[in-house]
Amino acid sequence: MFKIRAMSAQKTAKKVAKPKKGQGRTSAGSQTQSRIMESASSLFAQNGLKGVSIRDIVNEAGANVALANYYFGSKEALYVAAATRYVAEVNKQRSDSLDELASFKGTQKRKLKAILAGYVMPHYAVAAKPGGMDYLRIFSRFLLETPNISKSFTQDHFGSIRRRYLDALQEVLTPISEQSLHRGFSFFVTNMLISPRDFGYELLNNTELTPDDLNKVGEMLVEYSAAGLWALRD
């Protein structure tokens, strides 16, 4: 089936050298910035933008309000940064997956599933990163709960990749109306976003969703959405 591919970290070779003047302070500042980001991600994921204050975040991070404002500018800016920090990486993988399908050999139904997997699996792969589950939950909150902030961001950062995937889907689903295609794809994306926030699953099973759970959810979502989209053909 379609397995989540772990994102490879960029490898850089560095020569061992004596720390330069101010390098220690820079390193400490970077660590503080990271702590603020991780604390913000965790709290925003649980409570949303309105349910968290900047003081809640800095208390959790062991920092202060002045530092949070220095690094991020405002609570809203910190929220956007936490909600979108993996977007470019995810979209790059989506683009690469679509490029690989140019030489796909198989039935139209199998290609349909491969296209859908290429979109959802890079998103769920973030779950394997430190704090990844928090990121997925805050990202869904960002898109679904703050349209006044996320609308322009969505168009700027997802417009191009969305268009490529819609074109690929149109090709394998012909004949399908543009309206049916857009609505079907919207259902697919909405389910992708909501699944990491499925607290009902966690309550029923008395356990938290894990990256392995999301791998299974992704496979089920691909099968479910492929069947639905195929049924929408004219």
C-alpha positions as CSV (number, residue, x, y, z in Angstrom):
1,M,0.0,0.0,0.0
2,F,1.0,3.6,0.2
3,K,3.4,4.1,3.1
4,I,4.4,7.3,4.6
5,R,7.9,8.3,3.4
6,A,10.0,9.8,6.2
7,M,11.3,13.2,5.2
8,S,15.0,13.3,4.9
9,A,16.8,16.0,6.9
10,Q,19.2,18.2,5.0
11,K,22.7,17.1,5.7
12,T,25.4,19.7,6.0
13,A,29.1,19.2,6.6
14,K,30.7,21.6,9.0
15,K,34.3,22.0,9.9
16,V,35.2,22.1,13.6
17,A,36.3,25.6,14.6
18,K,36.5,27.8,17.6
19,P,33.2,29.5,18.4
20,K,33.2,33.0,17.1
21,K,32.4,36.0,19.2
22,G,28.7,36.0,20.0
23,Q,28.1,32.5,18.7
24,G,27.2,31.2,22.1
25,R,24.5,33.9,22.5
26,T,23.2,33.1,19.1
27,S,22.9,29.4,19.9
28,A,21.1,30.2,23.2
29,G,18.8,32.5,21.3
30,S,18.0,29.8,18.7
31,Q,17.2,27.3,21.5
32,T,14.9,29.8,23.2
33,Q,13.2,30.5,19.9
34,S,12.7,26.7,19.3
35,R,11.3,26.3,22.8
36,I,8.8,29.0,22.2
37,M,7.8,27.4,18.9
38,E,7.3,24.0,20.4
39,S,5.3,25.3,23.4
40,A,3.1,27.4,21.1
41,S,2.5,24.4,18.8
42,S,1.5,22.2,21.7
43,L,-0.8,24.8,23.3
44,F,-2.4,26.0,20.0
45,A,-3.0,22.3,19.0
46,Q,-5.0,21.7,22.2
47,N,-6.8,25.1,22.5
48,G,-6.7,27.0,19.3
49,L,-5.7,30.6,18.7
50,K,-8.2,32.2,21.0
51,G,-7.7,29.7,23.8
52,V,-4.0,30.5,24.3
53,S,-2.3,33.7,25.5
54,I,1.2,34.7,24.7
55,R,2.0,34.5,28.5
56,D,0.7,30.9,28.5
57,I,3.3,30.1,25.8
58,V,6.3,31.8,27.4
59,N,5.5,30.3,30.8
60,E,5.5,26.9,29.2
61,A,8.7,27.6,27.3
62,G,10.6,29.2,30.2
63,A,10.9,32.5,28.3
64,N,9.3,35.9,28.5
65,V,6.9,38.0,26.5
66,A,9.6,40.3,25.3
67,L,11.5,37.4,23.7
68,A,8.4,36.0,22.1
69,N,7.6,39.4,20.5
70,Y,11.2,39.8,19.4
71,Y,11.3,36.5,17.6
72,F,7.8,36.3,16.2
73,G,6.2,39.8,16.5
74,S,2.8,38.9,17.9
75,K,0.7,35.9,19.0
76,E,-1.0,35.8,15.6
77,A,2.3,35.7,13.8
78,L,3.6,32.9,16.1
79,Y,0.4,31.0,15.4
80,V,0.8,31.3,11.6
81,A,4.5,30.3,11.9
82,A,3.6,27.2,14.0
83,A,0.8,26.2,11.7
84,T,2.7,26.4,8.5
85,R,6.3,25.6,9.2
86,Y,6.3,22.3,7.2
87,V,4.1,23.5,4.3
88,A,7.0,24.1,1.8
89,E,8.5,20.7,2.6
90,V,5.2,18.9,2.2
91,N,4.3,20.6,-1.1
92,K,7.8,19.7,-2.5
93,Q,7.1,16.0,-1.8
94,R,3.7,16.3,-3.3
95,S,5.2,17.9,-6.5
96,D,7.8,15.1,-6.7
97,S,5.2,12.4,-6.3
98,L,3.1,13.8,-9.1
99,D,6.2,14.0,-11.3
100,E,6.9,10.3,-10.7
101,L,3.4,9.4,-11.9
102,A,4.3,10.6,-15.4
103,S,5.6,7.2,-16.1
104,F,2.9,5.3,-14.2
105,K,1.8,1.9,-15.6
106,G,-1.5,0.6,-14.5
107,T,-5.2,1.0,-14.6
108,Q,-6.9,4.4,-14.2
109,K,-8.3,3.4,-10.8
110,R,-4.9,2.5,-9.6
111,K,-3.5,5.8,-10.9
112,L,-6.3,7.6,-9.1
113,K,-5.3,6.1,-5.8
114,A,-1.6,6.9,-6.5
115,I,-2.5,10.5,-7.1
116,L,-4.5,10.8,-3.9
117,A,-1.7,9.1,-1.9
118,G,0.8,11.5,-3.3
119,Y,-1.2,14.3,-1.8
120,V,-2.1,13.0,1.6
121,M,0.9,10.9,2.6
122,P,3.5,13.7,2.6
123,H,1.1,15.6,5.0
124,Y,0.8,12.7,7.4
125,A,4.5,12.0,7.2
126,V,5.0,15.1,9.4
127,A,3.6,13.1,12.3
128,A,6.8,11.2,12.6
129,K,8.7,14.4,13.3
130,P,9.2,15.7,16.9
131,G,6.0,17.5,17.7
132,G,4.5,16.4,14.4
133,M,1.1,15.4,15.7
134,D,0.8,18.9,17.3
135,Y,1.7,20.4,13.9
136,L,-1.0,18.4,12.1
137,R,-3.6,19.5,14.6
138,I,-2.7,23.1,14.6
139,F,-2.5,23.1,10.8
140,S,-6.1,21.9,10.6
141,R,-7.2,24.5,13.1
142,F,-5.4,27.2,11.1
143,L,-7.2,26.3,7.9
144,L,-10.7,25.5,9.3
145,E,-11.0,27.9,12.2
146,T,-9.3,31.1,11.1
147,P,-10.3,31.7,7.5
148,N,-9.7,35.4,7.8
149,I,-6.0,34.6,8.3
150,S,-5.6,31.4,6.2
151,K,-7.5,32.3,3.1
152,S,-4.8,34.3,1.4
153,F,-2.1,32.0,2.7
154,T,-3.9,29.0,1.2
155,Q,-4.1,30.6,-2.2
156,D,-0.5,31.7,-2.2
157,H,1.0,28.4,-1.0
158,F,-1.5,25.8,-2.2
159,G,-3.0,27.3,-5.3
160,S,-0.3,25.9,-7.7
161,I,0.0,22.4,-6.2
162,R,-3.8,22.1,-5.9
163,R,-4.2,23.1,-9.6
164,R,-1.7,20.4,-10.6
165,Y,-3.5,17.7,-8.6
166,L,-6.9,18.7,-10.0
167,D,-5.6,18.5,-13.5
168,A,-4.2,15.0,-12.8
169,L,-7.4,13.9,-11.3
170,Q,-9.4,15.4,-14.2
171,E,-7.4,13.3,-16.6
172,V,-8.1,10.0,-14.9
173,L,-11.7,10.7,-14.0
174,T,-12.9,11.9,-17.3
175,P,-15.8,12.2,-17.8
176,I,-16.4,14.3,-14.6
177,S,-17.8,17.7,-14.3
178,E,-15.6,20.5,-12.9
179,Q,-18.0,21.1,-10.1
180,S,-18.1,17.4,-9.0
181,L,-14.3,17.2,-9.2
182,H,-13.8,20.3,-7.1
183,R,-16.3,19.2,-4.5
184,G,-15.0,15.7,-4.3
185,F,-11.4,17.0,-3.9
186,S,-12.6,19.4,-1.2
187,F,-14.2,16.5,0.7
188,F,-11.0,14.5,0.4
189,V,-8.8,17.4,1.7
190,T,-11.2,18.2,4.6
191,N,-11.1,14.6,5.8
192,M,-7.3,14.7,5.5
193,L,-7.3,17.7,7.8
194,I,-9.8,16.5,10.3
195,S,-8.4,13.0,10.9
196,P,-5.4,14.1,13.1
197,R,-7.9,15.9,15.3
198,D,-10.1,12.9,15.7
199,F,-10.4,13.0,19.5
200,G,-13.4,10.7,19.3
201,Y,-11.1,8.0,18.1
202,E,-8.8,8.6,21.0
203,L,-11.6,8.6,23.6
204,L,-13.2,5.4,22.2
205,N,-9.8,3.6,22.1
206,N,-8.4,5.1,25.2
207,T,-5.2,6.0,23.3
208,E,-3.7,8.8,21.3
209,L,-3.3,8.7,17.5
210,T,0.2,7.7,16.5
211,P,2.1,8.1,13.2
212,D,1.4,4.4,12.5
213,D,-2.3,5.1,13.0
214,L,-2.1,7.9,10.5
215,N,-0.4,5.7,8.0
216,K,-3.5,3.4,8.2
217,V,-5.8,6.4,8.2
218,G,-4.1,7.6,5.1
219,E,-4.5,4.3,3.3
220,M,-8.2,4.1,4.2
221,L,-8.7,7.7,3.2
222,V,-7.2,7.0,-0.2
223,E,-9.4,4.0,-0.8
224,Y,-12.5,5.8,0.5
225,S,-11.9,8.9,-1.6
226,A,-11.0,7.1,-4.7
227,A,-14.3,5.2,-4.6
228,G,-16.2,8.4,-4.0
229,L,-14.5,10.3,-6.8
230,W,-14.9,7.5,-9.2
231,A,-18.7,7.4,-8.5
232,L,-18.9,11.1,-9.3
233,R,-18.0,10.6,-12.9
234,D,-20.8,11.6,-15.3
